Amino acid sequence: MTLCKVRLLAIVIFLMCFGIKAQHSGGGEANPNLRTNKEALNKFQDLRFGMFIHWGPVSLRGTEIGWSRGKDVPVEDYDMLYKEFNPVLFDAAEWVKTAKRAGMKYMVLTTRHHDGFSLWNSEFTDYDMESTPYGKDIVKAIAEECKKQGIVFGAYYSICDWRHEDYPVVYPDPNYKQHLEKEITDPETKKRMDRYVAFLKNQLKELVDNYDPAFIWFDGEWEWAWTHQMGMDMYKYVRSLKDDILINNRVDKGRDGMKGLTLSNRFAGDYATPEQEVGKFDNKNAWETCMTIANQWAWKPNDKLKSKKECIQTLLQTVGGDGNLLFNVGPMLDGRIEQRQKERLFEMGDWLKINGEAVYGTRGGPYLPTDAMVSTHKNNKIYLHVFDTSKNELKLSLPKGVKVKKAYFLDGDTALEVKRTKNTLTIKTSIWPDHIASVVVLELNKSATDIAVIKKME
């Protein structure tokens, strides 16, 4: 074999081992050449913190969106709520301002949940905002306001629709487990699903063309009527509408339950979606934890709110694991976001005003997250987010060849005493500036990205 051929083979092996492995995302096995738009994905990961909004006519009852239909609220009652829905105090500018004040960089609005109600004026259904007493297009108002205020806009869209006449799944389903592996064999059911998929595509084209979302956040893919082939086809279709749009892994069947971290070349999707829990450290695949600020996704009177500490540390545990946090609020029936929810969000924003450098545009690690500390990094800096402030020193493992040129608190730029012995770094302080999360900055002699994951602190 000639030297030229040897070099060519080496390049091919490198690409096979690293190029493909580095991006287990895209259009799935049916679309091997349709890979995730890398530039769009990098921009998404830089944002790190977004607002999720679950809202609709169900706020009139204060029960869970979608899931309470036929359970807590009779179907005939739930399906008529839109005729009373008149959120006269809705103010898109105030919603987006709230997200911005909280330090959030993007927003994902539930344009349609499992109940099938469309939060915009859709040409393809009468079960939409145009048919309510309010009559105005909520999605349009939010999308336009996000653009004005510099917030990235995304659209949540449910694949399932328990109200639609062509969707064959009935909820609540007493035989849910038996139906999980069911296949569509009945010719009439196939025809109904063909019509239903065409309806979904029409609405999605409407959303993309009219409101230009940066993301489509799918949900409802777990039901038997939605297949792996449908998921890959839908991913391809949405990407054909806008190439740099990002699509979560719930478009297809690859999600591992609520953990949601499964990404592979087999299933379609650009990023994973663990739900109501912080995902495990993963700096190979993009992921985003979605979590509620209270207990319920939609507004509930007197719902228990997470504490300031829980909120801030949840954000940092997520970012330290190299993920984004999509933090949910549920506006009230009149269109306002609860004042107590806003105040909690503003507390997060106040923390980020001081420490945002250690969150935005960073990657997780190199230290694996613990209950006591997480880390992020950017360029030649490592940011240590310290939760356990009961001790006056912090001991860390640090590889050979890595030198700390300077160590200081991000809050106030206070210099810290640092001692190095072999592979151990000791940082001493007489006081921690923030007992929820104090950020220590380590300026290194090299890029922090070049440091491999460190599995233990010391």
Buried (B, 14 or more C-beta within 10 A) or exposed (E): EEEEEEEEEEEEEEEEEEEEEEBBBBBBBBBEEBBBBEEBBEBBBBBBBBBBBBBBBBBBBBBBBBBBBBEBBEBEEBBEBBEEBBBEEBBBEBBBBBBBBBBBBBBBBBBBBBBBBBBBBBEBBEBBBBBBEBEBBBBBBBBBBBBEBEBBBBBBBBBBBBBBEBBBBEBEBEEBEEBEEEEBEEEEEEEBBEEBBEBBBEBBBBBBEBBBBBBBBBBBBBBBBBBBEBBBBBBBBBBEBBEEBBBBBBBBBBBEEEBBBBBBBBBBBBBBBBBEBBBBBBBEBBBBBBBBBBEBBBBBEEBEBBEBEBBBBBBBBBBBBBBBBBBBBBBBBEBBBBEEBBEBBBBBBBBBEBBBBBBBBBBBBBBBBBEBBBBBBBEBBBBBBBBEBEEEEBBBBBEEEBEBEEBBBBBEEEEBEBEEEEEEBBBBBEEBBBEBBBBBBBBBEEEBEEBEEBEEBE
